[in-house]
Amino acid sequence: METMFNTKIQYLKGVGAKRAEILNKEASVYTLHDLIMYFPYKYIDKSKFYNISEISNNNNSYIQLKGIISDIQIIGNNRARRLVATLKDATGTIDLVWFNGIKYIENKIQINKKFIIFGKPTLFSHSYNISHPEITSLEEFEETQQIPIPFQPLYNTSEKMKKNGLDSKGISKLCYQLLSTYYHQIEETLPDYFLSKFKFIERKSALFNIHFPQSQQKLSEAQNRLKFEEMFFIQMHILQSKITHSIKSKGFLLPKVGFYFNEFYSHHLPFQLTNAQKRVIKEIRADFISGKQMNRLLQGDVGSGKTIISLLLMLIAIDNEFQCCLMAPTEILANQHYDSISLFLKELNINIALLTGTTKSAKRKEILTSLKENKISILIGTHALIEDTVMFNKLGLVIIDEQHRFGVEQRAKLWMKNECPPHVLVMTATPIPRTLAMTVYGDLDLSLVDELPQGRKPIITYHYNQNQRDKLITFLKKQISLKRQIYVVFPLIQESESLDLRNLIEGYESFKIDFPPPPYQVGCLHGKMNPDDKEKEMQKFIKGETNILLATTVIEVGVNIPNASVMLIENAERFGLSQLHQLRGRVGRGAEQSYCILLTGDKLTTESKKRIQVMLQTNDGFEIANFDLRLRGPGDMGGTKQSGMLEFKLIDIIKDEKIISFCRDIANSILKNDPMLEKKEHHCIKAYLKHLYQKKNIYYKIS
């Protein structure tokens, strides 16, 4: 498939080794295929020539003019020199001004010679001029227009690229060189019946018109075809990977629901399951008895009860004589899981162990030995679980909490703890809109917990300005008088950890003045503390010895203290919506009314105001996620950049929701009847899929 497009970019005429290295590093362009898929981000309309008299206050965009240079002047001294040339057409005159490159322009232009001018007019001293326009002699313009290019493409470039002749114009020349040379060798990637059924233009025409559109209609046709192609092949790859996994990946059978599950469910379950929780357990039970390895995403809002689901599933695995492990991203969360699961199962005589980076060597050695001898049924921990020395006897179920915080390769190591891979359940409390979820996690089966446990009161959210701090302190003291506890969270921005830590410490000192002992006790928790001190501070808060706990976002996920009823977020304008929602979910775990207070400065940006307003309007994580997606796009889900996150060239995951659904339906339909793409009409799809993904490693299939 398009072997010429696998050619290294340095061999394209006009590139060479030096420019190739810059294209590699700055634009991830390594081959001819990479260059032809390096699409313009916008176009400037050069389809029309304007008369100078048409320039007005209403026309402040780029325009193209044709006329003769009637006058040239150098104005000012060496420090403030500028070249001013007057362009004249049949309708009027306009000044063209250059402050830089004066000598070059002076040599290029001549009086009474015809030129094509392209630039943006600006009003100065009641008349228009154009600063630093593109200027081309009429002869040169007609010479270079081998084909008419009414829309000038603009490409993303860096300063380093521009310095080496790889600005928009330079990239455009290379793309034209490539298309001129290889146009007739561009192979079709979609079956003929697609082109007729969906009225798509040919691929070579689409690629030409995405770079050099001959009209607005041709550009729309090219975008329509290439958007479909982009999403269609993503969906084909995701779905085919899922089919291949289903066919090839044998899984352990876990048919028995025995003593441990029934005993816990009947006598120790602390609350009644919601219908959503029951539905999810039923879906996963079907995976357990299918004979195929489960690879499932459990998605649910904060407080929706994912932990109790995971516990019940582990009990099924233990009933079938398998071991389980639960991996969490932080020690605080791992400890929280260990404490809560140990408490739940204290009457059932199940051996549970905790393994983190700070586990003492003697205890660690004891855990590793017991694990190999099948004396530990549930191992809970952090990244420590993926180390090579951690060896299970019979690992049947892996649960990964807050999965987006682990790299793909890290998660893959848990897959490889057995010759036969264990069942894998990944959990996230970061709500993801359906369109994004089915694209990014399309190779996983999806279970959704879309119902909160009974008896939970909606959290009331307030917005306070800094000048309302006295009123806020009164409110907090009233809550403490009711025997409630309070979180106070300070922002943590990676580029400014020392500043944020100082803010936290200053806040701690300020809170100790506003809430002096007795009766108040203020604690402090942050990522720079050693694990023992962190655990001590957390335990003091859990036991109620501390009224107020000041922290960074280290408590964003997993912390579950029912008596904590107030979440105060300092400088809330510095947090994203996803983080604000996660933090709010740390309260509201008990029967009492809980509150989230967003404390901001007086001056907020428009975007900050929108975020605050959304938080005041709804507690629904999926509604918030949809708004967040529209506000900032899909590039960084959950506040943590995920390796392998899909990056789209043309598709807008917000605006193109219908295209995404359409592509997925078409891909499903094809693979249902031809899962291995063996039919002749699908060979072009199979070949292009191989071309696109031949360099992808096995981790693409890891959840």
C-alpha positions, 0 to 999 in steps of 0.5 A: 500500500503506497510504498512510495509514501513510506519513502523518507522525507529527506529524499523529496526534492527540496528537503535534504538531510538538514530540513528532514531532521527539522521536520522530524523533530518539529512536526513529526514528519518522517515520510512522504505519507506524513507530509501529505497528511500534514494538513493546513489548519486554515486557508486564506481566500485568494480567489478574488482581486479587490479594488482599492476603493472597496477597502473600508471599515467593514473589510479588515481581513486579508485581501488581494490587490493588483496594481502598479507601484506609482511611488517609492520612498525611504522615510526616517533615519537609520533607527526608524527607517521605513519603506513606503510604496504607493500601489495604484489601480483604476479606483485609488491608491494605498500605501504599502509599508515595510519596517524590516527587509527594506533593502530586499524590497527596494531591489524587488519593486520598481515604479510603473511595474505591475504587482500582486499584493496580499495583506491586511489593510489597517487604518492609520491617520484616517487612511489605509495602509498594508504593513509587510504585504506579500508582493509578487510581480505580475509576471512571477505570479502568472509563472508560478500559477501552474494551477490556480490556487484560490485558497492559500493553505496555512500550516502549523510551523515553529520558529525553527522551521521558519528559519529554515524555509519551512514556513507555510509557503515552504511547506506548501511548496513541498506538498505541491512538489509531492503531489505533482510527482506522485499524484497518479500513484496515490491508491484508493483506501476505500471500496468503490461501493463506498465512493458511490454509496456515500458520494465521496470523491477519490482519495487523490482528489481529496488529498490534493484539494485539502492542500490546494482547494480549487473552490469552497465546494472542493474543500468541503468535499475533501474535508468530508472524505478525509474526516470520514477516512480518519475516523473510519480507520480509527474505528476499524482498528479499535473494533478489529483489535477487539474482535481479535482479542475476543477470538484469540484471548482465552480467559479463566472461567469463574463460574462459581458464586460461592461461600465468600460472595454469598456470605458477604452479600447476605450478611455484611453488605453495608447498604443495598446495591443500586440497580446500576450496580446490580446491572454492572455485576451481571455484565461482568458475571457474563464475562467471567463465564464466557471463556474469554479474557475480560477487558472492561472499563467501569465508568462511574461518577464520584461516589457511585459505588465502584469500590463495592462492585470491585470487592464483590467481583474479587469475592467471585474470583476467590470463590473460584480459587483465584487471587486478585490484585487492586492497583491504585495510583497513590499510597493514600488511595491504596491505603484507603482501599486496604483499610476499607476492604479489610474492614468489609471482610474482617468476618470472612477470614480472607488474607489481604495484603498491602504492598507499596513503595514504602513497605518495609523490606522484611514485610515485603519479603513475607508478602512476596513469599505468601503471594507465590504460595497462594496464601494471599487472596487479595493484594492491594498496592501502588506501582509496586505491584508491577515489579518483576519480583511480585509473582502470583500463584494464580492471578485471576482478576486485576482491578486498576483504579483511576486507570488514566493515571497509569502509563500503558506499559505499566498496566501491561505488566499486570497482564503478563503476570500469568501465561494466561492473562487475568481478567482486567477491570479498569475503573475511572471516576472521571466521567467521559462523554459517550462520543469520546469514550467510544472512540478512546476506549472502543476496544474495551467493553464499557460498564456504566454506573449511572446511579448514586446510592440511596440516601445521598443528599446532593452536595450544595455548592457556593461561590465566595470571593476573597472579600467574603472571607469573614462570612466564610469563616463564620460558616466553617465554624458553624459546621465544626460546631455541628461536629463536621470536618472540613477539607481545604484544598490549594491548587497545585500547578506543576510548573510552580510547585514551590509557589503552591507549597508556599501558598499552602504553608501560608494558608496553614498559618492563616487558618491556625490564626482564624481557628486557634486551639482549642477547640480547633485543630488544623492539619496539613497534607501535601505531596512533599511530606514523607509517607509516614507523616502523610499517613499520620495526618490522614489518620488524625483526620479520619479519627476526628482529631483534626477539624480542618485538613489543608491539602493539595490535590493529593486528596483528589481521588479515593479519600472517603471520610463520611464525617467530612461535610465541607470541601473548600477549594482555594483559588478555584479559578485555577482548577479545571472542571474535572478536578473541581468535580473530583474534589467536590466528590470527596464530601457527601459520603455520609448522611448529613448535608455536605457543601462545596465552596469555591473561593476565588479572586474578584477578577475572573476570566470569562472561562473561569466564570463559565466553569464556576457557573457550571459547578453551581448549576449541576452535580452530574459528572457527565453533564460537567464532562460534556461542558468541559469537553466543549470548553477545552477540547479532548486533549487532556482527559482528567487533567493527566496527559495519557500516553497514546491519547488519540490526536485527530488531524481533521475530526473535531470530537465535539462538532463531528459527533455524527461522523464519529457515530456514523463511522463506528456503525459502518465499521461494525457493519463491515466487521460483522460480515467480514471480520478478517477483511478477506473479501476482495472489495475490502482488501484496500481497507486491510492494506491501509490498516496495516500501513497505518498501524504496522508500527504500533506495539502490543500496548495498543490492546492494553486497557 
